[in-house]
Amino acid sequence: MSQVPSFAVISGAQVHQAVSGREEQIIRIVEAAYRLHGQGRTVNPDSYFLRFPDRPSSRIIALPASVGGEVDVHGIKWIASFPENVAAGIPRASAVLILNDTQTGYPFACLESSIISAARTAASAALAAVELSRRRGVRPRRAGFFGVGLIARYLHTYLVAGGLEFEAIGVHDLVAEHAEGFKGYLERTERGPITIYDKPEDLIRSCDLVVFATVAGEPHVLDPSWFEHNPLVLHISLRDLSPEIILSSYNVVDDVEHCMKANTSPHLAEQRVGNRDFVAGTLYDVLTDRITPPADKPVIFSPFGLGVLDLAVARYVYDQVKAKGELQTVPDFFYELKRYG
């Protein structure tokens, strides 16, 4: 018989404890979620964007999803991006995530989700970097980080956890203080030289792995010749590259339909040429060897960000907290449970 579940609240501290130091496991969880998605065992509707006329750079996004298999959960992530927060000394992004029981539909947990979001984004990028590099036969040794917020820190952590080792790392950010701060972080973990580049072109040309993690709303890197050395590009922020760069590269996405929306760089490229022929396939296609990325052309991975990944990681966090007996439940959260009183 179906029963109403208890309702738990999981704090950011608990989420951090559940995922920190388990990066390899989170990558495997994300990979499994991608495989379920590729097999049609997920539901991942379009994301919904709440925008504000008086704050055009800010938005709040709803990502509903459902994951089958062993994950077996429905849910939704509600994530805000307010770039002006950074100037006030608080993070740009904040988020919560609700998990719903698949039998009754009742929500059974609310989790702080900015950490989950950062972890799944970084795990997805690390998985793509390792799998694309292996199939290209080119192991990146010089990484460049374009945009250096919290996501960049997670990306570096997960790339290293995924097995990548760098002889040198480049850094570029519009704010010199942020670039210096990220360099300081890297110097605590990396042995090779860390170089801050004032010019974006110099960063890109010096690296064989380029990671974009900005808040750009439209393309600002325009010249395809900057990529003539055929780097692997993790286009995490989705709107940095001109259509010309996209069209002259080998493109892999997480989900074609999702990525061709909201004026992402691939979406702008589609509008330019009127088709999607420039997209080679998805990361699932890479994982299942349906496509083989070339070594003699720039390879760009542009992930829109799937809610199924958030749910898979959130379910793992919930199970970890529950197994330790540390769930903080809310008594009588669901109260009117008798149909006629």
C-alpha positions in Angstrom: 0.0 0.0 0.0 1.3 3.5 -0.9 2.0 5.7 2.1 2.7 9.4 2.4 6.5 9.8 2.8 8.1 11.9 5.5 9.6 15.2 4.2 13.3 16.0 4.8 15.4 19.1 4.3 19.0 18.6 3.4 21.4 21.5 4.0 24.3 22.6 1.8 26.7 21.4 4.5 25.2 17.9 4.2 25.3 18.0 0.4 28.9 19.1 0.5 29.8 16.3 2.9 28.1 13.8 0.7 29.9 14.7 -2.6 33.3 16.1 -1.4 36.1 13.7 -2.1 33.7 11.4 -4.1 34.3 13.1 -7.5 35.0 9.8 -9.3 31.8 8.4 -8.0 29.8 11.4 -9.0 31.2 11.2 -12.5 30.1 7.6 -12.7 26.6 8.6 -11.5 26.4 11.3 -14.2 27.6 8.8 -16.8 24.8 6.4 -15.8 22.3 9.1 -16.0 23.4 10.0 -19.5 23.1 6.4 -20.5 19.6 6.2 -19.1 18.7 9.4 -21.0 20.1 8.0 -24.2 18.1 4.8 -23.7 14.9 6.7 -23.4 14.5 5.9 -19.7 14.1 9.5 -18.5 11.7 12.4 -19.0 13.4 15.8 -19.4 11.1 18.6 -20.5 12.3 22.0 -21.6 13.7 24.2 -18.9 11.5 27.2 -18.0 13.1 30.6 -17.7 11.8 33.3 -15.4 13.2 36.7 -16.6 12.9 40.2 -15.3 12.5 43.4 -17.4 14.3 45.5 -14.8 17.1 42.9 -14.4 17.9 41.5 -17.9 21.1 39.7 -16.7 19.3 37.8 -14.0 17.0 34.7 -14.3 15.5 31.8 -12.4 15.3 28.5 -14.2 13.0 25.5 -13.5 14.3 22.1 -14.6 11.7 19.4 -14.1 12.8 15.8 -14.8 12.2 12.1 -14.1 14.8 9.3 -14.0 14.1 5.6 -14.2 16.3 2.7 -13.4 17.8 2.4 -10.0 17.5 6.2 -9.5 13.7 6.0 -9.7 12.8 9.5 -8.8 10.9 12.6 -10.2 11.8 16.1 -9.2 12.6 19.7 -10.1 15.5 22.1 -9.6 14.8 25.8 -9.2 18.1 27.7 -9.7 18.6 31.5 -9.7 21.4 33.2 -11.5 21.9 36.9 -10.4 25.4 38.0 -11.6 25.2 41.2 -9.7 25.5 39.2 -6.5 29.2 38.8 -7.1 29.9 42.5 -6.5 28.1 42.2 -3.2 30.3 39.4 -2.1 27.8 36.5 -2.4 27.6 33.8 -5.0 25.9 34.3 -8.3 23.8 31.1 -8.2 21.5 29.8 -5.6 19.2 26.7 -5.9 16.9 24.2 -4.3 15.8 20.8 -5.6 12.7 18.8 -4.8 12.6 15.0 -5.0 9.2 13.4 -5.6 8.2 9.8 -4.8 7.5 7.9 -8.1 4.6 5.9 -6.6 2.6 8.7 -4.9 4.0 11.8 -6.4 4.6 13.3 -3.0 7.7 15.3 -2.5 10.0 13.7 0.1 13.0 16.0 0.2 14.2 19.5 -0.4 18.0 19.8 -1.0 20.2 22.8 -1.2 21.2 22.5 -4.8 23.9 25.0 -5.9 26.5 22.4 -4.9 24.6 19.6 -6.6 24.3 21.8 -9.7 28.1 22.6 -9.7 29.0 19.0 -9.1 26.9 17.6 -11.9 28.1 20.3 -14.3 31.7 19.6 -13.5 31.2 15.8 -13.6 29.5 16.1 -17.0 32.4 18.2 -18.3 35.0 15.8 -16.9 33.3 12.8 -18.4 33.2 14.6 -21.8 36.8 15.7 -21.6 38.1 12.2 -20.8 35.9 10.3 -23.3 36.4 12.8 -26.1 40.2 13.0 -25.5 40.5 9.2 -25.4 38.7 8.8 -28.7 40.6 11.6 -30.4 43.9 10.0 -29.3 45.0 13.4 -27.9 45.5 13.9 -24.2 45.3 17.6 -23.2 48.2 18.9 -21.3 47.6 22.7 -21.2 44.3 23.8 -19.8 42.8 27.3 -20.1 40.0 28.5 -17.9 38.0 31.4 -19.4 35.8 32.7 -16.5 36.8 31.7 -13.0 33.9 31.5 -10.6 32.8 28.7 -8.3 31.9 26.5 -11.4 35.5 26.9 -12.7 36.8 25.6 -9.3 34.5 22.6 -9.5 35.5 22.0 -13.1 39.1 21.9 -12.3 38.6 19.6 -9.3 36.5 17.1 -11.4 38.8 17.2 -14.5 41.7 16.2 -12.2 39.6 13.6 -10.5 38.8 12.2 -13.9 42.4 11.5 -14.5 43.6 14.5 -16.5 47.0 16.0 -15.6 48.2 19.4 -16.8 51.7 20.6 -17.4 50.5 24.2 -17.4 47.2 26.1 -16.8 46.1 29.5 -18.1 43.5 31.8 -16.6 41.5 34.7 -18.0 38.7 36.7 -16.4 37.4 40.2 -17.0 38.0 41.0 -13.3 41.7 40.9 -12.5 41.0 40.2 -8.8 39.0 37.1 -9.7 41.8 35.8 -12.0 44.3 36.3 -9.2 42.1 34.5 -6.7 41.7 31.5 -9.0 45.4 31.4 -9.7 46.0 31.3 -5.9 43.6 28.3 -5.7 45.3 26.5 -8.5 48.8 27.1 -7.0 47.6 25.1 -3.9 46.9 22.0 -6.0 48.9 22.2 -9.3 52.7 21.8 -9.8 53.1 23.4 -13.2 53.1 27.1 -14.0 49.8 29.1 -13.7 49.6 32.1 -16.1 47.1 34.9 -16.2 46.4 36.0 -19.7 45.0 39.5 -20.3 44.0 38.7 -23.9 41.5 36.0 -24.6 43.2 35.1 -27.8 46.5 34.4 -26.0 44.8 32.1 -23.6 43.0 30.1 -26.3 46.0 29.7 -28.6 48.2 28.5 -25.7 45.9 25.7 -24.6 44.8 22.4 -25.9 41.8 22.2 -23.5 39.8 25.4 -23.2 37.1 25.7 -20.5 34.4 28.4 -20.8 32.6 29.1 -17.6 31.3 32.7 -17.9 28.0 34.5 -17.6 28.1 35.8 -21.1 24.7 36.4 -22.7 25.9 36.5 -26.3 29.0 35.5 -28.3 32.2 37.4 -27.4 34.8 35.1 -28.9 34.4 35.6 -32.7 37.4 34.5 -34.6 37.7 30.8 -35.8 41.4 31.2 -36.4 42.0 31.3 -32.6 41.1 27.6 -32.7 43.3 26.5 -35.6 45.4 24.4 -33.3 42.4 22.1 -32.9 41.8 22.2 -29.1 39.1 20.4 -27.1 36.6 23.0 -25.9 34.3 22.6 -22.9 31.7 25.2 -23.8 30.0 25.1 -20.4 28.5 28.6 -20.5 27.0 27.9 -23.9 26.9 31.5 -25.3 30.6 32.4 -25.7 31.4 31.3 -29.2 30.3 32.9 -32.5 28.3 30.8 -35.0 31.3 30.9 -37.3 33.4 29.0 -34.6 30.6 26.5 -34.1 30.2 25.9 -37.8 33.9 25.4 -38.3 34.2 22.8 -35.5 33.2 19.3 -34.6 30.2 19.7 -32.2 29.0 17.4 -29.5 26.0 18.3 -27.2 24.3 16.7 -24.3 20.8 16.8 -25.9 20.2 18.2 -29.3 16.7 19.5 -28.8 17.6 21.2 -25.5 20.7 22.8 -26.8 19.0 24.4 -29.7 17.1 26.9 -27.6 17.5 30.2 -25.8 20.1 31.6 -28.2 22.9 29.4 -27.2 25.8 29.4 -29.6 24.7 26.2 -31.3 21.1 27.7 -31.6 22.5 30.8 -33.2 24.5 28.6 -35.6 21.3 26.7 -36.5 19.5 30.0 -37.1 22.4 31.1 -39.4 22.4 28.0 -41.7 18.8 26.7 -41.2 19.8 23.1 -40.2 21.6 21.1 -37.5 24.0 19.2 -39.7 26.9 20.8 -37.9 26.1 18.8 -34.7 27.9 15.4 -34.9 25.9 13.9 -32.0 25.5 13.7 -28.3 27.7 12.6 -25.4 25.7 9.4 -25.3 26.7 8.8 -28.9 30.3 9.2 -27.8 29.9 6.8 -24.9 28.4 4.2 -27.2 30.9 4.7 -30.0 28.4 5.9 -32.5 30.6 8.8 -33.3 34.3 9.4 -33.2 35.6 12.9 -32.7 38.6 13.9 -34.9 42.0 15.1 -33.8 42.4 17.4 -36.8 39.5 19.7 -36.0 38.4 21.8 -33.0 36.0 19.7 -30.9 33.4 21.6 -28.9 31.2 20.1 -26.2 28.2 22.3 -25.4 26.0 20.9 -22.6 22.7 22.7 -22.0 22.5 21.0 -18.6 19.9 18.3 -18.1 17.7 18.1 -15.0 18.1 14.3 -15.0 21.7 14.8 -14.0 20.7 16.9 -11.0 18.1 14.3 -9.9 20.6 11.5 -10.1 23.2 13.3 -8.0 20.5 14.5 -5.6 19.2 11.0 -5.1 22.7 9.8 -4.3 23.0 12.6 -1.7 19.7 11.8 -0.2 20.5 8.1 0.1 23.9 8.9 1.7 22.4 11.2 4.3 19.6 8.8 5.0 22.1 5.9 5.4 24.0 7.9 8.0 20.7 8.5 10.0 21.1 12.3 9.5 17.9 13.2 7.7 16.2 16.2 9.2 12.5 15.6 8.7 9.8 18.2 9.2 7.0 16.8 11.5 3.5 17.1 10.1 4.7 18.7 6.9 1.8 17.0 5.1 -1.1 17.5 7.4 -4.6 17.2 5.7 -4.4 13.5 4.9 -7.9 12.4 5.5 -10.3 12.9 2.6 -13.3 13.7 4.8 -11.5 14.9 7.9 
